[in-house]
Amino acid sequence: MEYYNYIKSLHLIFVITWFAGLFYIPRLFVYQIEAFHKPSPEKEILGKQLKLMSKRLWTIITWPSAILATVFAIWLLVLQPLWLQQPWMHVKLAFVLLLYLYHFKTHLYYRQLQQDVVKTSSNFMRLWNEGATFILFAVVFLVILKSAINWVFGVVGIFMLGILLMLGFKIYKRMREKNPDV
């Protein structure tokens, strides 16, 4: 068990880099979608560069981080099998499943945009970008507090976070309408 903290540290590092990728890739999607609607040659120049950036982020950082975070998580559970009997771990694993569903759906958006197929708006992608934030908040609180949390407070807290994010989105949208360079 002397190497337990090393495994835990590696798990955390790859969770952080995984989330970094999940936070940044929808932002690149926003730019790709907006570039798609620009006139030539700006559309082609921006589109090519943004596809390259997305490809590197997604294939070199985000996917490997997701896989390695999972490998180290499984290793931790092998070292500490009693965690699987804890209610907070059941809830955490449900959020991890939700995170993977979010990741896979983001992968579908990635593949579409790599093929110049635009099916969503840049505003939708701005909202999509917040999905990982909700999951991160839930998982961090569960892991730190090690309880399933009083669901009333948990639901109210996530609902309040959603309201704050939506307000921030609306304020930012108004700022952009007034000044597109913001």
C-alpha positions as a Markdown table, in Angstrom:
| # | Residue | x | y | z |
|---|---|---|---|---|
| 1 | Met | 0.0 | 0.0 | 0.0 |
| 2 | Glu | 3.0 | 2.3 | 0.0 |
| 3 | Tyr | 2.3 | 3.2 | -3.6 |
| 4 | Tyr | -1.4 | 4.0 | -3.0 |
| 5 | Asn | -0.8 | 7.8 | -2.9 |
| 6 | Tyr | 1.1 | 7.6 | -6.1 |
| 7 | Ile | -1.8 | 5.9 | -7.8 |
| 8 | Lys | -4.2 | 8.4 | -6.3 |
| 9 | Ser | -2.0 | 11.3 | -7.5 |
| 10 | Leu | -1.9 | 9.9 | -11.0 |
| 11 | His | -5.7 | 9.4 | -11.0 |
| 12 | Leu | -6.2 | 13.1 | -9.9 |
| 13 | Ile | -3.7 | 14.4 | -12.5 |
| 14 | Phe | -5.5 | 12.6 | -15.3 |
| 15 | Val | -8.9 | 13.6 | -14.0 |
| 16 | Ile | -7.7 | 17.2 | -14.1 |
| 17 | Thr | -6.3 | 16.9 | -17.7 |
| 18 | Trp | -9.5 | 15.1 | -18.8 |
| 19 | Phe | -11.7 | 17.9 | -17.5 |
| 20 | Ala | -9.3 | 20.5 | -19.0 |
| 21 | Gly | -10.0 | 18.9 | -22.4 |
| 22 | Leu | -13.7 | 18.7 | -21.7 |
| 23 | Phe | -13.8 | 22.4 | -20.8 |
| 24 | Tyr | -11.8 | 23.6 | -23.8 |
| 25 | Ile | -13.1 | 21.4 | -26.6 |
| 26 | Pro | -16.6 | 22.9 | -26.7 |
| 27 | Arg | -15.0 | 26.3 | -26.7 |
| 28 | Leu | -13.1 | 25.3 | -29.8 |
| 29 | Phe | -16.5 | 24.0 | -31.2 |
| 30 | Val | -18.0 | 27.4 | -30.7 |
| 31 | Tyr | -15.2 | 29.0 | -32.7 |
| 32 | Gln | -15.4 | 26.3 | -35.4 |
| 33 | Ile | -19.2 | 26.8 | -35.8 |
| 34 | Glu | -18.8 | 30.6 | -36.0 |
| 35 | Ala | -15.9 | 30.2 | -38.5 |
| 36 | Phe | -18.1 | 27.9 | -40.6 |
| 37 | His | -20.5 | 30.8 | -41.2 |
| 38 | Lys | -17.8 | 33.3 | -42.2 |
| 39 | Pro | -17.0 | 34.2 | -45.9 |
| 40 | Ser | -14.1 | 32.7 | -47.8 |
| 41 | Pro | -11.1 | 32.6 | -47.4 |
| 42 | Glu | -11.6 | 33.3 | -43.6 |
| 43 | Lys | -13.9 | 30.3 | -43.3 |
| 44 | Glu | -11.3 | 27.9 | -44.7 |
| 45 | Ile | -8.3 | 29.4 | -42.9 |
| 46 | Leu | -10.0 | 29.4 | -39.5 |
| 47 | Gly | -11.7 | 26.1 | -40.1 |
| 48 | Lys | -8.5 | 24.3 | -40.9 |
| 49 | Gln | -6.6 | 25.7 | -37.9 |
| 50 | Leu | -9.5 | 25.1 | -35.4 |
| 51 | Lys | -9.9 | 21.5 | -36.7 |
| 52 | Leu | -6.2 | 20.9 | -36.1 |
| 53 | Met | -6.4 | 22.4 | -32.6 |
| 54 | Ser | -9.5 | 20.3 | -31.8 |
| 55 | Lys | -7.9 | 17.1 | -33.1 |
| 56 | Arg | -4.7 | 17.6 | -31.1 |
| 57 | Leu | -6.7 | 18.4 | -27.9 |
| 58 | Trp | -9.1 | 15.6 | -28.3 |
| 59 | Thr | -6.7 | 12.8 | -29.4 |
| 60 | Ile | -3.5 | 13.8 | -27.5 |
| 61 | Ile | -4.9 | 15.1 | -24.2 |
| 62 | Thr | -8.6 | 14.4 | -23.6 |
| 63 | Trp | -9.1 | 10.8 | -24.7 |
| 64 | Pro | -5.8 | 9.5 | -23.2 |
| 65 | Ser | -6.6 | 11.4 | -20.0 |
| 66 | Ala | -10.1 | 9.8 | -19.8 |
| 67 | Ile | -8.6 | 6.3 | -20.3 |
| 68 | Leu | -5.8 | 6.8 | -17.8 |
| 69 | Ala | -8.1 | 8.4 | -15.2 |
| 70 | Thr | -10.3 | 5.3 | -15.5 |
| 71 | Val | -7.3 | 2.9 | -15.3 |
| 72 | Phe | -6.0 | 4.5 | -12.1 |
| 73 | Ala | -9.5 | 4.7 | -10.7 |
| 74 | Ile | -10.0 | 1.0 | -11.2 |
| 75 | Trp | -6.6 | 0.4 | -9.6 |
| 76 | Leu | -7.7 | 2.4 | -6.6 |
| 77 | Leu | -10.9 | 0.4 | -6.3 |
| 78 | Val | -8.8 | -2.8 | -6.4 |
| 79 | Leu | -6.7 | -1.5 | -3.6 |
| 80 | Gln | -9.7 | -0.3 | -1.6 |
| 81 | Pro | -12.6 | -2.6 | -2.5 |
| 82 | Leu | -14.6 | -1.5 | 0.6 |
| 83 | Trp | -15.2 | 1.8 | -1.2 |
| 84 | Leu | -17.7 | 0.0 | -3.4 |
| 85 | Gln | -19.9 | -0.6 | -0.3 |
| 86 | Gln | -20.1 | 3.2 | 0.4 |
| 87 | Pro | -23.2 | 5.0 | -0.7 |
| 88 | Trp | -21.2 | 8.1 | -1.8 |
| 89 | Met | -19.1 | 5.9 | -4.1 |
| 90 | His | -22.3 | 4.6 | -5.8 |
| 91 | Val | -23.4 | 8.2 | -6.4 |
| 92 | Lys | -19.9 | 9.2 | -7.6 |
| 93 | Leu | -19.8 | 6.2 | -10.1 |
| 94 | Ala | -23.2 | 7.3 | -11.4 |
| 95 | Phe | -21.8 | 10.8 | -12.1 |
| 96 | Val | -18.7 | 9.2 | -13.7 |
| 97 | Leu | -21.1 | 7.2 | -16.0 |
| 98 | Leu | -22.8 | 10.5 | -16.8 |
| 99 | Leu | -19.4 | 12.1 | -17.5 |
| 100 | Tyr | -18.6 | 9.3 | -20.0 |
| 101 | Leu | -22.0 | 9.8 | -21.7 |
| 102 | Tyr | -21.1 | 13.5 | -21.9 |
| 103 | His | -17.7 | 12.6 | -23.3 |
| 104 | Phe | -19.1 | 10.3 | -25.9 |
| 105 | Lys | -21.7 | 12.9 | -27.0 |
| 106 | Thr | -18.9 | 15.5 | -27.2 |
| 107 | His | -17.0 | 13.0 | -29.4 |
| 108 | Leu | -19.9 | 12.8 | -31.8 |
| 109 | Tyr | -19.9 | 16.7 | -32.0 |
| 110 | Tyr | -16.1 | 16.5 | -32.6 |
| 111 | Arg | -16.5 | 14.0 | -35.4 |
| 112 | Gln | -19.2 | 16.0 | -37.1 |
| 113 | Leu | -17.2 | 19.2 | -37.0 |
| 114 | Gln | -14.1 | 17.5 | -38.2 |
| 115 | Gln | -16.2 | 16.6 | -41.3 |
| 116 | Asp | -17.6 | 20.2 | -41.6 |
| 117 | Val | -21.0 | 19.0 | -40.5 |
| 118 | Val | -22.6 | 21.8 | -38.4 |
| 119 | Lys | -25.8 | 20.6 | -36.7 |
| 120 | Thr | -25.8 | 22.9 | -33.6 |
| 121 | Ser | -25.4 | 26.6 | -33.0 |
| 122 | Ser | -22.5 | 28.3 | -31.2 |
| 123 | Asn | -24.9 | 29.3 | -28.4 |
| 124 | Phe | -25.8 | 25.6 | -27.9 |
| 125 | Met | -22.1 | 24.8 | -27.6 |
| 126 | Arg | -21.7 | 27.5 | -25.0 |
| 127 | Leu | -24.4 | 25.8 | -23.0 |
| 128 | Trp | -23.0 | 22.3 | -23.7 |
| 129 | Asn | -19.7 | 23.5 | -22.3 |
| 130 | Glu | -21.3 | 23.8 | -18.8 |
| 131 | Gly | -22.2 | 20.1 | -18.7 |
| 132 | Ala | -18.8 | 19.0 | -17.4 |
| 133 | Thr | -18.9 | 21.8 | -14.8 |
| 134 | Phe | -22.0 | 20.3 | -13.2 |
| 135 | Ile | -20.5 | 16.9 | -13.1 |
| 136 | Leu | -17.2 | 18.2 | -11.7 |
| 137 | Phe | -19.0 | 20.1 | -8.9 |
| 138 | Ala | -21.0 | 17.0 | -7.9 |
| 139 | Val | -18.0 | 14.6 | -7.9 |
| 140 | Val | -15.7 | 17.0 | -6.0 |
| 141 | Phe | -18.3 | 17.5 | -3.3 |
| 142 | Leu | -19.0 | 13.8 | -3.0 |
| 143 | Val | -15.3 | 12.8 | -2.8 |
| 144 | Ile | -14.4 | 15.5 | -0.3 |
| 145 | Leu | -17.4 | 15.1 | 1.9 |
| 146 | Lys | -17.6 | 11.3 | 1.5 |
| 147 | Ser | -21.3 | 11.2 | 1.9 |
| 148 | Ala | -24.2 | 10.9 | -0.5 |
| 149 | Ile | -25.0 | 14.5 | 0.7 |
| 150 | Asn | -28.4 | 15.5 | 1.8 |
| 151 | Trp | -30.1 | 15.4 | -1.5 |
| 152 | Val | -32.2 | 18.4 | -0.8 |
| 153 | Phe | -29.1 | 20.6 | -0.4 |
| 154 | Gly | -27.4 | 18.8 | -3.3 |
| 155 | Val | -30.2 | 19.3 | -5.7 |
| 156 | Val | -30.8 | 22.9 | -4.6 |
| 157 | Gly | -27.0 | 23.6 | -4.9 |
| 158 | Ile | -26.7 | 22.2 | -8.4 |
| 159 | Phe | -30.0 | 24.0 | -9.4 |
| 160 | Met | -28.5 | 27.3 | -8.1 |
| 161 | Leu | -25.3 | 26.7 | -10.0 |
| 162 | Gly | -27.3 | 26.1 | -13.1 |
| 163 | Ile | -29.2 | 29.4 | -12.6 |
| 164 | Leu | -25.9 | 31.3 | -12.0 |
| 165 | Leu | -24.4 | 29.8 | -15.1 |
| 166 | Met | -27.5 | 30.6 | -17.2 |
| 167 | Leu | -27.5 | 34.2 | -15.9 |
| 168 | Gly | -23.8 | 34.5 | -16.7 |
| 169 | Phe | -24.4 | 33.1 | -20.2 |
| 170 | Lys | -27.2 | 35.7 | -20.8 |
| 171 | Ile | -25.1 | 38.6 | -19.5 |
| 172 | Tyr | -22.2 | 37.5 | -21.7 |
| 173 | Lys | -24.5 | 37.1 | -24.7 |
| 174 | Arg | -25.8 | 40.7 | -24.2 |
| 175 | Met | -22.2 | 42.0 | -23.9 |
| 176 | Arg | -21.3 | 40.3 | -27.1 |
| 177 | Glu | -24.3 | 41.7 | -28.9 |
| 178 | Lys | -23.3 | 45.2 | -27.8 |
| 179 | Asn | -19.6 | 44.7 | -28.4 |
| 180 | Pro | -18.6 | 41.7 | -30.6 |
| 181 | Asp | -15.0 | 42.0 | -29.7 |
| 182 | Val | -15.7 | 41.0 | -26.1 |
